[in-house]
């Protein structure tokens, strides 16, 4: 199955969401369609052997909602431009509608107060109101009637159907009785019982509400625009040789084949569009410049502000060999860098894609709103008919004059049609999700799986991995015990990606040791490696690795206490015909992150239990746990056993467990937990797993992610309560004739703005204590 995003225009309410989803699902091969009203998009899951994105977009267009496949970045710019145009159009309609209604309404009340009896001015004002309401119906209501007509042509209904019918009923009723009165066929109602101005007021106020709603929705979706705006338009490319041969890890000052390092500064930079930069191009980044593309520093050093992508407030030092991210700000030094990722492969593009994906997703809490939205408009139309029938029977039973009965029917029916607001139902969840995911992206919290946002608020146990989570993840060798141990270990570990293996290789290079190439190599996950070096069978790993190969301690140093507190011990042994002999050991320590202690304390203050789950030995785990204040320790756990530990902590769903890890070795545990939080980095967000990815290195982001979830879900519940409560209370009041149509129209417009405005409060949510 493939997934794709489609931009959809013309949606106005929850009923539209249901129609779009139904249209997409009508095609063979489409298994899921999640429609986001706030973003104007649909996330589609489909079988590419049966249908295509273009065919799905075409089917949605045929259903009355113009659609086209989403193009990341480009579509966002187009959507932003379209939303600006829509907001401007609604503002113009609102201004026209209010200008056609308000002066006439003020004149009417002025005459009513000062000349309450029959006065020639009353008749003249009535003619003015007819002209004004007719103009309003044509120029302000035209878009509502057109949308309702298109929906009718597709045998559907939407919010515009209610608006068109509400304003149309008020106008047609008033016109019929006014013309009837002129013809003296029956006694025409008084001006107070004709709803010409009410019809104009409805259209003007609802248009004003749409403008406020469109402006609020643009603000709610500003996160992606802010991310896209940080990428500079141009870059300074240096004329260099074959940049593909550059490897900053081979020396302290890397060079380029055919070009000396001095040529970098001698070459005149050429200003080119960022889109023309390709991988391995050499670029110059001046102090104060935005870094154009993901790169690796080849010369110079500087501080780089990465706050927009990682949430880290303080600039970080970057030197030769360090990776820098496109869109971040070079603060104070000159850098020459080699492009490593451009376009859709860059970290910024990946982050934008993740935010778009999250905003297109639909959390389980939205299911009820979608079910109600699918039948809402037909149900309201049915209630309007029952209201008209009910008032007709009641008026006849009460012996009311015919004009009074018809006036009350028009008033109550119009109020029912206008007070019902499917927009609020459709916007309640996606508006909050848009703002919440956008706020998270600005703080270095990426929501990959929208279910994770809903699960995070229920968490009561947080399980933390050690390496790269609590610690820096950059272990260094602190002690080497034994002759030739480091050379053999480095040779055996050179093909391993484990952090301890990398530390051994780096230390060997620092000491100038020539590393031999093993003839055989085997990685035993969670234990260590075996390799054949100089015809010797070498084992490098932990104590469990030694035991696994039949080693029994005999006082030769296999279980000696490490010299460095909290250090991990890597044993080096040789396997021969007469057994396994320990040659020595290498001690490797990983320092704790500066804020790990404060982060664990913060989690406890939030009422969350913390657990340390690591594959390291118990002595190392206990030392680290004591430093950060964790008492529940699960140590010496293999990768396959971590998911079992998570299951044990969940205790049959009695507890909700979040697993925080590096997203690679901890993948089974991240998948098995109720919520997986991957400690990533801005440069590899696409490779991480878990419902939530923290692009920054700080463990503080775990508490912030949970607080973000709590705040977002609180806003979602408030919005849903308001949308349901509003309709449950307002529709009966309107049906009973207790609401004037103008009040109903104002309340309808206000309900949409209230839901989106409430979601916007998330932008100021406190994610720190």
C-alpha positions in Angstrom: 0.0 0.0 0.0 1.1 3.5 -0.8 0.3 6.7 1.1 -0.2 10.2 -0.4 -1.5 13.6 0.5 -4.1 15.4 -1.7 -4.9 19.1 -1.4 -8.7 19.6 -1.3 -10.4 23.0 -1.7 -14.1 23.9 -1.2 -14.6 22.1 2.1 -16.6 24.1 4.6 -17.8 21.8 7.3 -17.7 18.3 8.8 -20.3 17.1 6.2 -17.8 18.1 3.5 -15.2 15.9 5.2 -17.6 13.0 5.0 -18.3 13.6 1.4 -14.6 13.8 0.4 -13.8 10.7 2.3 -16.7 8.8 0.7 -15.7 9.9 -2.8 -12.1 8.7 -2.3 -13.2 5.4 -0.8 -15.5 4.8 -3.7 -12.4 3.9 -5.8 -11.2 0.3 -5.8 -7.9 0.1 -4.0 -8.4 3.0 -1.6 -8.3 1.5 1.9 -8.2 4.7 4.1 -8.9 8.4 3.7 -8.2 10.9 6.5 -9.5 14.3 5.7 -8.3 17.4 7.5 -10.7 20.3 7.3 -8.4 22.8 8.9 -5.6 22.1 6.4 -7.8 21.4 3.4 -6.1 18.1 2.7 -6.7 14.4 2.6 -4.2 11.6 3.6 -4.9 8.6 1.3 -3.8 5.0 1.7 -4.2 3.0 -1.5 -3.1 0.1 -3.6 -1.0 1.5 -6.6 -1.8 -1.5 -8.7 -5.5 -0.6 -8.7 -5.5 3.2 -8.7 -3.3 6.3 -8.6 -3.1 9.6 -6.8 -4.3 11.5 -9.9 -7.3 9.2 -10.2 -8.2 9.7 -6.5 -7.8 13.5 -6.9 -10.0 13.4 -10.0 -12.7 11.4 -8.2 -12.7 14.0 -5.3 -12.9 16.8 -7.9 -15.9 15.1 -9.5 -17.6 15.1 -6.2 -17.5 18.9 -6.1 -14.2 19.5 -4.3 -11.3 20.6 -6.6 -8.3 18.6 -5.7 -4.7 17.9 -6.8 -1.8 15.8 -5.4 0.2 17.5 -2.7 3.7 18.7 -3.4 5.6 19.3 -0.1 6.7 22.9 0.1 5.3 24.0 -3.2 1.7 23.0 -2.2 2.2 24.7 1.1 3.1 28.0 -0.6 0.1 27.5 -2.9 -2.2 26.8 0.0 -0.9 29.8 1.9 -1.6 32.0 -1.2 -5.0 30.5 -1.7 -5.9 31.0 2.0 -4.9 34.7 1.8 -7.1 35.1 -1.3 -10.0 33.3 0.4 -9.6 35.4 3.6 -9.5 38.6 1.5 -12.6 37.6 -0.4 -14.5 36.8 2.8 -13.5 40.2 4.2 -14.8 42.0 1.1 -18.1 40.1 1.3 -18.4 40.8 5.0 -17.8 44.5 4.6 -20.3 44.7 1.7 -22.9 42.7 3.6 -22.5 44.8 6.8 -22.6 48.1 4.8 -25.9 47.0 3.1 -27.4 45.9 6.4 -26.2 48.0 9.3 -27.1 51.6 8.1 -30.6 50.5 7.2 -31.0 48.6 10.5 -29.8 51.7 12.5 -32.3 53.9 10.5 -35.1 51.4 11.2 -34.5 51.5 15.0 -34.1 55.3 15.0 -37.5 55.6 13.3 -39.0 53.0 15.6 -37.8 54.9 18.7 -38.6 58.5 17.7 -41.6 57.8 15.4 -43.2 54.6 16.6 -46.5 55.3 14.8 -47.1 55.2 11.1 -44.9 57.6 9.3 -44.1 57.9 5.6 -40.4 57.3 6.3 -41.3 53.8 7.4 -42.6 52.9 3.9 -39.6 54.4 2.2 -37.2 52.5 4.5 -39.0 49.3 3.7 -38.3 49.8 0.0 -34.6 50.6 0.8 -34.4 47.4 2.8 -35.8 45.3 -0.1 -33.1 46.8 -2.4 -30.3 46.3 0.1 -31.3 42.7 0.9 -31.6 41.9 -2.8 -28.1 43.2 -3.4 -26.8 41.4 -0.4 -28.4 38.1 -1.6 -26.7 38.5 -5.0 -23.3 39.8 -4.2 -22.7 38.4 -0.7 -24.8 35.3 -0.7 -23.8 34.3 -4.2 -21.0 32.1 -3.1 -23.2 30.3 -0.5 -25.9 29.6 -3.1 -23.4 28.5 -5.7 -21.8 26.0 -3.2 -25.2 24.7 -2.1 -26.2 24.3 -5.8 -23.0 22.4 -6.6 -23.6 20.1 -3.6 -27.2 19.5 -4.6 -25.9 18.5 -8.1 -23.8 15.9 -6.4 -26.8 14.8 -4.2 -25.1 16.1 -1.1 -25.5 18.9 1.4 -23.1 21.1 3.3 -23.0 24.1 5.6 -23.6 26.4 2.7 -26.9 24.5 2.2 -28.0 25.6 5.6 -26.9 29.2 5.1 -28.5 29.5 1.6 -31.7 28.0 2.8 -31.8 30.1 6.0 -31.2 33.4 4.2 -33.3 32.4 1.2 -36.3 31.4 3.3 -36.2 34.7 5.2 -36.0 36.7 2.0 -38.6 34.8 0.0 -41.1 34.7 2.9 -40.7 38.5 3.3 -41.0 39.2 -0.4 -44.1 37.1 -0.8 -45.9 38.7 2.0 -44.8 42.2 1.0 -46.0 41.7 -2.5 -49.2 40.1 -1.3 -49.8 43.1 0.9 -49.4 45.4 -2.0 -51.9 43.4 -4.0 -54.3 43.5 -1.0 -54.8 39.8 -1.2 -54.2 39.4 2.5 -53.1 41.6 5.3 -49.3 41.9 5.0 -47.3 41.6 8.2 -45.8 44.7 9.7 -42.2 45.7 9.0 -41.1 44.1 12.2 -42.4 40.7 10.9 -40.6 41.0 7.6 -37.0 39.7 7.5 -35.4 41.5 4.6 -32.7 43.1 6.8 -32.3 39.9 8.7 -31.4 38.1 5.5 -28.7 40.6 4.7 -27.5 40.6 8.3 -27.2 36.8 8.3 -25.0 36.8 5.1 -22.8 39.7 6.3 -22.2 38.2 9.8 -21.5 34.7 8.6 -19.1 36.1 6.0 -17.4 38.1 8.8 -17.2 34.8 10.8 -15.6 33.1 7.8 -13.0 35.8 7.5 -12.1 35.6 11.2 -12.0 31.8 10.9 -9.8 31.9 7.7 -7.4 34.3 9.5 -7.3 32.1 12.6 -6.8 28.9 10.5 -3.9 30.6 8.6 -2.4 31.4 12.0 -2.9 27.9 13.2 -1.0 26.5 10.2 1.9 28.9 10.4 4.4 26.3 11.7 5.2 24.9 8.3 5.4 28.3 6.7 7.9 29.4 9.4 10.0 26.3 8.9 10.0 26.8 5.1 10.9 30.5 5.4 14.2 29.9 7.2 15.8 28.3 4.1 17.8 31.0 2.2 17.2 31.6 -1.4 20.8 31.8 -2.5 24.1 30.2 -1.5 27.8 31.1 -1.9 29.4 28.3 -3.9 33.2 28.0 -4.1 34.9 26.8 -7.2 36.8 23.7 -6.0 38.1 20.4 -7.3 36.6 17.0 -6.8 34.8 17.5 -3.5 33.7 13.9 -3.5 37.1 12.8 -2.2 36.9 15.0 1.0 36.8 13.0 4.2 37.1 15.2 7.3 37.6 12.2 9.6 41.0 11.4 8.0 42.8 14.5 9.2 42.5 17.6 11.3 42.5 19.8 8.3 40.8 18.0 5.4 41.7 18.8 1.8 40.1 18.4 -1.6 41.7 16.4 -4.4 43.3 18.8 -6.8 42.8 21.8 -4.6 44.7 22.8 -1.5 43.0 24.2 1.6 44.3 27.7 0.8 42.3 27.6 -2.5 39.1 27.7 -0.5 39.8 31.2 0.7 41.4 32.2 -2.5 38.4 31.1 -4.7 35.8 33.8 -5.3 32.4 32.6 -4.1 29.7 32.6 -6.7 26.1 33.5 -5.6 23.8 30.8 -6.9 20.2 29.7 -6.1 20.1 27.1 -3.3 18.2 24.8 -5.7 21.3 24.5 -7.9 23.5 23.2 -5.0 24.2 19.5 -5.4 25.8 17.0 -3.0 29.6 17.6 -2.5 29.5 21.2 -3.6 31.7 23.4 -1.5 30.0 26.4 0.0 31.0 29.5 2.0 28.9 30.5 5.0 29.6 33.9 6.4 28.8 35.1 10.0 25.1 35.9 10.2 24.2 33.8 7.1 21.6 31.1 7.1 23.1 27.7 6.3 21.7 26.9 2.9 21.8 23.0 2.9 22.8 20.2 5.2 26.6 20.1 5.2 29.7 19.0 6.9 32.3 21.5 8.1 35.5 21.4 6.1 37.2 24.5 7.4 36.7 27.0 10.2 34.6 27.0 13.4 31.6 28.9 14.6 28.6 28.9 16.9 25.4 27.8 15.1 21.8 28.6 16.3 19.8 25.5 15.7 16.8 26.5 17.9 14.2 26.5 15.1 15.0 22.8 14.2 16.0 21.3 17.6 14.5 23.6 20.2 17.9 24.2 21.8 17.9 27.9 22.8 21.7 28.2 23.1 24.0 28.2 20.0 26.1 25.1 19.7 29.8 25.0 18.7 30.6 23.5 15.3 34.1 22.7 14.0 35.8 20.7 11.3 34.1 17.4 10.8 30.8 18.4 12.4 27.5 18.3 10.6 25.4 21.5 10.2 21.8 21.7 9.1 20.2 23.8 6.4 18.1 26.6 7.7 20.1 27.1 10.9 21.9 30.3 11.6 25.7 30.7 11.5 26.3 33.1 14.4 29.9 34.3 14.6 32.4 32.4 12.5 33.3 31.8 8.9 32.6 28.2 7.7 33.5 26.3 4.5 31.3 23.2 4.2 30.6 20.4 1.9 26.9 19.8 1.0 25.7 16.4 2.1 22.0 16.5 1.6 19.9 18.8 -0.5 16.2 19.2 -1.5 13.9 16.6 -0.1 16.7 14.7 1.6 17.6 17.6 3.9 16.7 17.6 7.6 14.5 20.7 7.1 12.5 19.0 4.3 12.1 15.8 6.4 10.9 17.9 9.4 8.4 19.7 7.2 7.2 16.4 5.8 6.8 14.9 9.3 4.7 17.9 10.4 2.6 17.8 7.3 2.0 14.1 7.9 1.1 14.6 11.5 -1.3 17.4 10.6 -3.0 15.3 8.0 -3.5 12.4 10.4 -6.6 11.9 12.5 -6.5 10.9 16.1 -9.0 8.3 17.4 -10.8 11.0 19.5 -12.1 12.6 16.2 -14.0 9.5 15.3 -17.2 10.5 17.0 -17.1 14.0 15.5 -16.7 12.5 12.0 -19.7 10.2 12.5 -21.9 13.0 13.7 -20.7 15.4 11.0 -21.6 12.8 8.2 -25.3 13.1 9.1 -25.4 16.5 10.6 -26.7 18.7 7.7 -29.5 16.3 6.7 -30.5 16.0 10.3 -30.7 19.8 10.7 -32.8 20.0 7.5 -35.1 17.4 9.0 -35.3 19.4 12.3 -36.1 22.6 10.3 -39.0 20.8 8.5 -40.3 19.5 11.9 -40.0 23.0 13.3 -42.1 24.5 10.5 -44.7 21.7 10.8 -44.8 22.1 14.6 -45.3 25.9 14.5 -48.0 25.5 11.9 -50.0 23.1 14.0 -49.4 25.1 17.2 -50.5 28.4 15.5 -53.6 26.8 14.0 -54.5 25.3 17.4 -54.0 28.7 19.1 -56.1 30.4 16.4 -53.3 32.8 15.4 -53.7 35.0 12.3 -52.2 33.4 9.2 -49.6 36.2 8.9 -48.5 35.6 12.4 -48.2 31.8 11.9 -46.1 32.3 8.7 -43.9 34.9 10.4 -43.2 32.5 13.3 -42.5 29.6 11.0 -40.1 31.7 9.0 -38.4 33.0 12.2 -38.0 29.6 13.8 -37.0 27.7 10.7 -34.4 30.3 9.7 -33.0 30.3 13.2 -32.7 26.4 13.1 -31.0 26.5 9.8 -28.5 29.1 10.8 -27.7 28.2 14.4 -26.6 24.7 13.5 -22.8 24.7 13.0 -21.1 21.7 11.5 -18.0 23.8 11.0 -17.3 23.7 14.7 -17.5 19.9 14.7 -15.2 19.6 11.7 -12.6 22.1 13.1 -12.6 21.0 16.8 -9.9 18.4 16.5 -7.8 19.3 13.4 -7.4 22.9 14.5 -5.9 21.8 17.8 -3.7 19.2 16.1 -2.4 21.7 13.7 -1.4 24.2 16.4 -0.1 21.4 18.7 2.1 19.8 16.1 3.3 23.2 14.9 4.2 24.2 18.5 6.0 20.9 18.9 8.0 21.4 15.7 9.2 24.8 16.9 10.4 23.2 20.1 12.2 20.3 18.5 9.3 17.8 19.2 8.2 16.0 16.1 4.9 14.1 16.2 5.4 11.2 13.8 2.3 9.2 14.8 -0.8 11.3 15.8 -1.9 8.4 18.1 1.3 9.2 20.1 -0.1 12.6 20.8 -3.2 11.1 22.4 -1.2 8.4 24.2 1.3 10.7 25.8 -1.1 12.3 28.2 -1.9 8.9 29.7 1.7 7.9 30.4 2.6 7.2 34.1 5.9 5.3 33.6 8.8 6.7 31.6 11.5 4.1 30.7 14.9 5.6 29.8 17.7 4.0 27.8 21.2 5.0 29.0 23.5 5.6 26.0 22.5 8.7 24.0 19.5 9.3 26.2 20.7 10.0 29.8 24.4 10.1 28.7 26.0 12.1 25.8 26.1 9.0 23.6 29.8 9.8 22.8 31.7 7.3 25.0 35.5 7.6 25.2 38.2 5.1 26.3 39.3 5.9 29.8 41.6 2.9 30.5 43.3 0.0 28.6 44.5 -3.0 30.5 46.7 -5.5 28.7 49.2 -5.7 25.9 48.1 -5.3 22.3 44.5 -5.2 23.5 43.6 -1.9 21.9 44.9 -3.0 18.5 43.1 -6.3 18.5 39.9 -4.7 19.7 40.0 -1.9 17.1 40.6 -4.4 14.3 37.7 -6.6 15.4 35.3 -3.7 16.0 36.0 -1.6 12.9 32.8 -2.9 11.1 30.5 -2.5 14.1 28.3 0.6 14.5 27.9 0.3 18.3 28.9 3.4 20.2 31.5 1.5 22.2 33.0 0.1 19.1 33.4 3.6 17.6 35.0 4.8 20.8 37.6 2.0 20.5 38.3 2.8 16.8 38.7 6.5 17.6 41.1 5.9 20.4 43.2 3.5 18.3 43.5 6.2 15.5 44.5 8.8 18.1 47.3 6.6 19.2 48.5 6.0 15.7 47.8 2.3 15.8 47.8 0.5 12.5 44.5 -1.4 12.3 44.6 -4.8 10.6 41.7 -6.0 8.5 39.9 -9.1 9.9 39.5 -12.1 7.6 36.3 -13.2 9.4 33.8 -11.0 11.3 30.6 -11.8 13.2 28.4 -9.4 15.2 26.5 -11.0 18.2 23.9 -8.3 19.0 23.8 -7.4 22.7 27.1 -9.3 23.4 30.0 -8.2 21.2 31.9 -9.4 18.1 34.1 -12.2 17.0 36.8 -11.8 14.4 39.8 -13.5 13.0 42.9 -11.3 13.1 46.4 -12.4 12.1 45.0 -16.0 12.2 43.9 -15.5 15.8 40.3 -16.0 16.9 39.5 -12.8 18.9 36.4 -12.1 21.0 35.5 -8.5 22.0 32.5 -8.0 24.2 30.9 -7.9 27.7 31.0 -10.6 30.4 27.9 -12.3 29.0 29.9 -12.7 25.7 32.7 -14.4 27.6 30.3 -16.7 29.4 28.5 -17.4 26.1 31.7 -18.8 24.7 32.4 -21.0 27.7 34.7 -18.7 29.8 34.9 -19.4 33.6 36.6 -16.8 35.7 39.9 -18.1 37.0 41.5 -14.9 38.4 43.0 -13.6 35.2 41.1 -10.3 35.3 38.0 -11.1 33.4 35.7 -9.7 36.1 38.0 -7.1 37.6 36.4 -3.9 39.0 36.8 -1.0 36.5 39.1 1.8 37.4 36.6 4.5 36.2 33.3 4.8 38.1 30.4 4.0 35.9 32.6 2.9 33.0 31.5 0.1 30.7 34.1 -2.7 30.4 34.8 -4.4 27.0 36.7 -7.6 27.4 39.2 -8.8 24.8 39.8 -12.6 24.7 41.4 -15.1 22.4 39.8 -18.5 21.7 42.2 -21.4 21.1 42.1 -25.2 21.3 42.6 -25.2 25.0 39.9 -22.7 25.8 39.2 -19.0 26.1 41.9 -16.7 27.5 41.2 -13.1 28.5 43.9 -10.8 27.1 42.7 -7.7 28.9 40.0 -5.1 28.9 39.1 -1.6 27.7 37.1 0.7 30.0 34.8 3.2 28.2 32.9 5.9 30.0 30.1 8.1 28.7 29.4 11.3 30.5 25.9 12.3 31.6 24.2 15.1 29.7 24.2 18.4 31.6 20.5 18.5 32.1 19.7 14.8 32.7 19.5 15.2 36.5 17.1 18.1 36.1 15.1 16.2 33.5 14.6 13.1 35.6 13.6 15.3 38.6 11.1 17.1 36.4 9.5 13.9 35.3 9.1 12.9 39.0 7.5 16.2 39.8 5.0 15.6 37.1 4.0 12.4 38.9 5.8 10.0 36.5 7.8 7.0 37.6 11.2 6.6 35.9 13.0 3.4 35.0 16.5 2.9 33.6 16.6 0.1 31.0 20.0 -0.7 29.5 22.0 -3.5 28.1 25.1 -2.4 30.1 26.3 -4.2 33.1 24.6 -3.6 36.4 27.6 -1.9 38.0 27.6 0.7 35.2 23.8 1.1 35.2 23.7 1.6 39.0 26.4 4.2 38.9 24.6 6.2 36.2 21.2 5.8 37.9 22.5 7.0 41.2 23.9 10.1 39.5 20.5 11.1 38.0 18.2 9.9 40.8 16.6 6.8 39.3 16.0 3.9 41.7 14.3 1.4 39.4 17.0 -0.2 37.3 16.7 -3.0 34.7 20.3 -3.8 33.6 22.2 -6.2 31.4 19.1 -6.5 29.2 19.6 -7.6 25.6 17.8 -5.7 22.8 15.3 -8.6 22.3 14.6 -8.5 26.1 13.8 -4.9 26.3 10.3 -5.3 24.7 9.6 -8.0 27.3 10.7 -5.6 30.1 8.2 -3.0 28.6 5.4 -5.6 28.6 6.2 -6.5 32.3 6.0 -2.8 33.3 2.7 -2.4 31.4 1.3 -5.1 33.7 -1.7 -6.0 31.5 -2.4 -2.3 30.5 -2.6 -1.3 34.2 0.3 1.1 33.4 0.9 3.3 30.3 4.6 3.2 29.5 6.7 5.5 27.4 10.0 4.2 26.1 12.8 6.8 25.5 15.7 5.6 23.4 17.9 6.2 20.4 15.4 4.7 17.9 17.8 2.1 16.5 18.9 -0.5 19.0 15.8 0.2 21.0 13.3 -0.2 18.1 11.5 -3.3 19.6 11.0 -1.5 22.9 9.9 1.7 21.2 7.4 -0.3 19.2 6.1 -2.3 22.2 5.6 0.7 24.5 2.4 2.7 24.6 4.5 5.6 23.4 7.9 5.5 21.8 10.0 8.7 22.1 13.1 8.6 20.0 16.1 10.8 21.0 17.2 11.9 17.5 19.3 14.6 16.0 18.3 17.2 13.5 20.4 15.4 10.9 18.7 12.0 11.0 15.1 12.5 11.9 13.9 10.3 9.0 15.8 7.3 10.4 14.3 7.5 13.8 11.4 5.4 15.1 8.8 6.1 17.7 5.6 8.1 17.9 7.5 11.2 18.9 11.0 12.3 17.8 13.0 14.8 19.8 15.4 16.5 17.3 17.5 18.0 20.1 19.8 16.2 22.5 18.1 17.4 25.7 16.2 14.9 27.8 14.1 17.8 28.9 12.2 17.3 25.7 10.5 14.2 27.1 8.7 16.2 29.8 7.9 18.9 27.2 6.4 16.4 24.8 4.1 15.0 27.5 3.1 18.5 28.6 2.4 19.3 24.9 0.2 16.2 24.6 -1.7 17.1 27.8 -2.3 20.7 26.6 -3.4 19.6 23.1 -5.8 16.9 24.3 -7.2 19.4 26.8 -7.9 21.9 24.0 -9.4 19.1 21.9 -11.8 18.1 24.6 -12.8 21.7 25.2 -13.5 22.2 21.5 -15.5 19.0 21.2 -17.5 19.9 24.3 -18.2 23.3 23.0 -19.2 22.1 19.5 -21.5 19.4 20.9 -22.9 21.5 23.7 -23.5 24.5 21.4 -25.6 22.5 19.0 -27.4 20.5 21.7 -28.4 23.7 23.4 -28.8 26.1 20.4 -31.0 24.0 18.1 -33.8 23.4 20.5 -33.8 27.1 21.5 -34.0 28.1 17.8 -36.8 25.5 17.2 -38.8 27.0 20.1 -38.6 30.4 18.5 -36.4 31.8 21.3 -33.6 33.0 19.0 -33.9 35.7 16.4 -32.4 34.8 13.0 -29.7 37.5 13.3 -28.7 36.3 16.7 -28.5 32.7 15.3 -26.3 33.9 12.4 -24.0 35.7 14.7 -23.8 32.7 17.0 -23.0 30.4 14.1 -20.2 32.6 12.9 -18.9 33.0 16.5 -18.8 29.2 17.1 -16.3 28.6 14.3 -14.1 31.4 15.5 -14.3 30.2 19.1 -13.1 26.7 18.2 -10.2 27.9 16.2 -9.4 30.7 18.6 -9.4 28.2 21.5 -7.0 26.0 19.5 -4.7 29.0 19.0 -4.3 29.3 22.8 -1.9 26.3 22.4 0.7 28.6 20.9 1.2 30.0 24.3 1.1 26.8 26.2 3.9 26.4 28.9 6.0 23.4 28.1 8.5 24.3 30.8 8.1 24.6 34.5 
